[in-house]
């Protein structure tokens, strides 16, 4: 006989569901407190000035009372309200962080804002130009390498031919062939 009847759920599973919901709401409260990059907890992994949902879902820290969970657990029906609150908190925090100075420049004592679209376009075009130039240099290198190998093979063939002719000639052979 099974321990549970159809439709029943164990206490452990229910506790885990409640813990995930509580963690989602706790995470949203902590994310709401983030005003600058310095306010981001060290256990929450972010890239630059952006907090991703995946990073928040995998964030776990006993000090803050949050646990990690999979995306599907967060998107289940019973977590709809908590997930909406969390998504709103993340979006608000990202808006606040986008207007704040970059975390990398704060570490080096510099304060700067995000790059303009024109600067990003220039950097991308320069990056593409350098990528093409690198490809041309690599092609030229490979061509030189093949040419060197081909010349070496031709020299070896001539050397073998001269040695063979010297062997055939016998005493009348060329003394300089080695």
C-alpha positions in Angstrom: 0.0 0.0 0.0 1.1 3.5 -0.7 1.7 6.0 2.0 -0.5 8.7 0.5 -3.8 8.6 -1.3 -4.2 10.1 -4.8 -4.1 13.9 -4.5 -2.4 14.1 -1.2 1.0 15.6 -0.8 3.6 14.9 1.8 4.4 17.5 4.5 8.0 17.8 3.3 6.9 18.7 -0.2 4.4 21.3 1.2 7.2 22.7 3.4 9.5 23.0 0.4 6.8 24.9 -1.6 6.2 27.3 1.3 10.0 27.8 1.7 10.3 28.7 -2.0 7.4 31.2 -1.8 8.9 32.8 1.3 12.3 32.9 -0.3 10.9 34.7 -3.4 9.2 37.3 -1.3 12.3 37.7 0.9 14.5 38.2 -2.2 12.1 40.8 -3.6 12.4 42.7 -0.2 16.2 42.6 -0.3 16.3 43.7 -4.0 14.0 46.6 -3.2 16.6 47.9 -0.8 19.3 48.1 -3.6 19.9 51.7 -4.5 23.5 51.6 -5.8 26.0 48.9 -6.7 27.4 49.0 -3.2 24.0 47.8 -1.8 24.1 44.5 -3.8 24.8 41.6 -1.5 28.1 39.8 -2.4 26.3 36.4 -2.6 24.1 37.8 -5.5 26.0 37.4 -8.7 25.5 40.3 -11.1 27.2 41.5 -14.2 27.9 45.2 -14.3 24.8 47.1 -13.5 22.3 44.4 -14.3 20.5 41.9 -12.1 19.2 38.9 -14.1 16.3 36.8 -13.1 18.4 33.6 -13.4 20.9 35.0 -10.9 18.2 35.9 -8.5 16.6 32.4 -8.8 20.0 30.7 -8.1 20.9 33.1 -5.3 21.1 31.4 -1.9 22.4 33.0 1.3 21.7 31.9 4.9 22.5 35.3 6.2 19.6 36.8 4.2 17.4 33.8 4.6 17.0 33.0 0.9 17.3 29.7 -0.9 17.9 28.8 -4.5 15.3 27.1 -6.6 14.7 26.3 -10.2 12.9 28.5 -12.6 10.0 26.1 -12.9 9.4 26.2 -9.2 9.2 30.0 -9.3 6.7 29.9 -12.3 4.3 27.4 -10.7 0.7 28.5 -10.0 1.0 29.0 -6.3 3.9 31.3 -6.7 2.3 33.7 -9.3 1.9 36.6 -6.9 5.3 36.2 -5.3 7.0 35.9 -8.7 5.2 39.1 -10.0 6.5 41.0 -6.9 10.0 39.7 -7.5 10.0 40.6 -11.2 8.8 44.1 -10.4 11.6 44.4 -7.8 14.2 43.3 -10.2 13.1 45.7 -12.9 13.0 48.6 -10.5 16.4 47.7 -9.1 17.8 47.5 -12.7 16.4 50.9 -13.4 18.0 52.4 -10.3 21.3 50.7 -11.1 21.4 51.8 -14.7 21.4 55.4 -13.6 24.1 54.7 -10.9 27.8 54.7 -11.7 29.3 51.4 -13.0 30.5 49.0 -10.3 33.8 48.3 -12.1 34.7 52.0 -12.3 33.9 52.4 -8.6 36.5 49.7 -7.7 39.2 51.7 -9.5 38.1 55.1 -8.1 36.5 56.4 -11.3 32.9 57.3 -11.8 31.4 57.0 -15.3 28.0 56.5 -16.8 27.0 54.1 -19.5 28.4 54.6 -23.0 26.3 56.4 -25.5 24.9 54.6 -28.5 27.3 56.4 -30.8 30.3 55.2 -28.7 29.0 51.7 -28.7 28.5 51.8 -32.5 32.1 53.1 -32.9 33.5 50.4 -30.7 31.6 47.7 -32.5 32.7 48.9 -35.9 36.3 49.1 -34.7 36.0 45.6 -33.3 34.8 44.3 -36.6 37.6 46.1 -38.4 40.2 44.5 -36.1 38.6 41.1 -36.5 38.8 41.4 -40.3 42.5 42.6 -40.1 43.3 39.7 -37.8 41.8 37.2 -40.3 43.9 38.7 -43.1 47.1 38.5 -41.0 46.3 34.9 -40.2 45.6 34.0 -43.9 48.9 35.6 -44.9 50.7 33.7 -42.1 49.2 30.4 -43.3 50.1 31.2 -46.9 53.7 31.9 -45.9 53.9 28.7 -43.9 52.6 26.6 -46.9 55.0 28.4 -49.2 57.9 27.6 -46.9 56.9 23.9 -46.6 56.5 23.7 -50.4 60.0 25.2 -50.9 61.5 22.9 -48.4 59.9 19.9 -50.2 61.2 21.1 -53.6 64.7 21.5 -52.1 64.5 17.9 -50.7 63.4 16.6 -54.1 66.3 18.3 -55.8 68.8 17.0 -53.2 67.5 13.4 -53.7 67.7 13.7 -57.5 71.3 14.9 -57.3 72.2 12.1 -54.9 70.6 9.6 -57.2 72.4 10.9 -60.3 75.7 10.9 -58.3 75.1 7.2 -57.4 74.3 6.3 -61.0 77.4 7.9 -62.4 79.7 6.0 -60.1 83.3 7.1 -60.3 82.3 9.9 -62.7 79.9 11.3 -60.1 79.9 14.8 -58.7 82.0 14.9 -55.6 80.1 17.8 -54.0 76.9 15.8 -53.5 76.3 14.8 -49.9 
